[in-house]
Amino acid sequence: MTEIFKGRLAILGMGYIGLPTAAAIATRGIDVIGVDINHATVAALSRGEVPFVEPDLAVAVSGAVAMGRLTATTETPEADAFIIAVPTPFNDDRTADLSYVKAAAEQIAPKLKSGNIVVLESTSPPGTTQKIGDWIGAVRPDLRMPRDGETGADVYIAHCPERVLPGRIMIEMITNDRVIGGLTPRCAEKAASIYRLFAQGEILLTDAASAEMAKLVENAYRDVNIAFANEISLISESLHIDVWEVIRLANRHPRVSILSPGPGVGGHCIPVDPWFIVSAAPTLSRLIRTAREVNDHRPHHVAQQVVEKAKRFRSPTVACLGLTFKANVDDVRESPAIEVVGLIAKALPDVDILVSDPYVSTMPALLAKYENLHLEGAYQAVERADIVVLLVEHEPFKAMRHTRLGGKVIYDTRGAWH
Ligand SMILES: NC(=O)c1ccc[n+]([C@@H]2O[C@H](COP(=O)([O-])OP(=O)(O)OC[C@H]3O[C@@H](n4cnc5c(N)ncnc54)[C@H](O)[C@@H]3O)[C@@H](O)[C@H]2O)c1
């Protein structure tokens, strides 16, 4: 019979992933305890407030808190199941920094009882779920950890990667298919009992390492395809061919679907996760590494092109439109647009650079040191500029009338005005 989880659930990490998951499960009638080391986050949640912007999340959280189904604390409690949704950034050498995951596992370990479930949701290199078993086992030698081929473990450990799109998290969390990889088949089945509470997509059971690798491969796939588009852009530019026209024509082939080039790849997933594959198999990941390098080089190329264009003027004004890592969101994490603006500001210290983004109201910290940068409304920036650089295709920029751009040097890195 299909098992559905009953009992108390603790989720460690109340960020973009942990909090929506907590809200989705709490509104299905399960008692959820949100655990976070950040006191301000816990205080906000305890008041029913959400510390970041995500459509429909605030309503779900305030409702679950008001009903008493969702509570928040800095102390890991006893529970029947634990979900780990803490950060997995990379180290300076681009290997995965698993210190947050290890800390979470060690917080859970003293609280574990026989029959408990532990699920890792954080994006992680292959073998991390197994490491969680090892870290917990080191603290709790009294509990039998799951081992492939053995039955009779005391705790069930699995990986369930998250693939939601920021801005659509509350929808995709429910509708996306879920991959659940257990350290044993029984672990996967036990973890699935939690996701059956709210997931409407298909639940695909597998082993832990395959689930870990599948998530990384999804993001590497995106990265490699974006790198292909960026390389085509570079080559077309050098041959004085219009890349947008080339891609438009090539995509009329029934089996070709080239993505759009751009100023680089941002956010905290696609530029990070492929490195976890590279560090797991450095000599074998040649294409994945090269794609990362191609995409990482983009901001430098775009900035260099702007500097070249500026040389045609005695005292130019440059308008840079867009700072976020992609269109129509307010997220500036790892944004290539910010990198481009910083590189231009550094290369052209005597040039006024007007920066505009409808989603950003204060100059991002990384750019604050440049005195030649000024935040400006888009229309004013374009009006005053000799050179207009489009970095993010926000809707208001796309809708800008072409007459406003007349007589300016336009560098449209997203093809929005093509
Ligand atoms: N945000 C996304 O769109 C997205 C999508 C897919 C996968 N992921 C992955 O999900 C994981 C979490 O990402 P996020 O965006 O939610 O991160 P986040 O930074 O928004 O949230 C993480 C939270 O964990 C807390 N934390 C850190 N250590 C802790 C500990 N030991 N105990 C309790 N809380 C702790 C932090 O204070 C923070 O509030 C990462 O591995 C990320 O790669 C994120």
The ligand as a Gaussian input file, in Angstrom:
#p B3LYP/6-31G(d) Opt

LIG

0 1
 N       16.704000      28.815000      -4.450000
 C       16.550000      28.020000      -5.496000
 O       15.931000      28.404000      -6.475000
 C       17.076000      26.610000      -5.480000
 C       16.636000      25.736000      -6.491000
 C       17.082000      24.424000      -6.455000
 C       17.968000      24.005000      -5.471000
 N       18.395000      24.889000      -4.512000
 C       19.305000      24.389000      -3.475000
 O       18.620000      24.351000      -2.232000
 C       19.549000      24.594000      -1.155000
 C       19.044000      25.758000      -0.313000
 O       18.993000      26.896000      -1.132000
 P       18.193000      28.209000      -0.723000
 O       18.083000      29.035000      -1.959000
 O       16.946000      27.818000       0.005000
 O       19.230000      28.868000       0.296000
 P       18.972000      30.122000       1.271000
 O       20.274000      30.743000       1.478000
 O       17.804000      30.919000       0.772000
 O       18.469000      29.430000       2.641000
 C       19.258000      28.592000       3.420000
 C       18.904000      28.828000       4.873000
 O       19.606000      27.851000       5.659000
 C       19.966000      28.451000       6.886000
 N       20.990000      27.612000       7.521000
 C       22.308000      27.524000       7.256000
 N       22.887000      26.595000       8.046000
 C       21.912000      26.065000       8.827000
 C       21.879000      25.067000       9.823000
 N       22.976000      24.404000      10.164000
 N       20.705000      24.792000      10.431000
 C       19.577000      25.468000      10.089000
 N       19.549000      26.425000       9.134000
 C       20.699000      26.721000       8.517000
 C       20.391000      29.849000       6.491000
 O       20.374000      30.729000       7.593000
 C       19.331000      30.182000       5.424000
 O       18.200000      30.837000       5.990000
 C       20.901000      24.850000      -1.829000
 O       21.617000      23.639000      -1.884000
 C       20.512000      25.284000      -3.223000
 O       21.534000      25.029000      -4.152000
 C       17.956000      26.180000      -4.487000

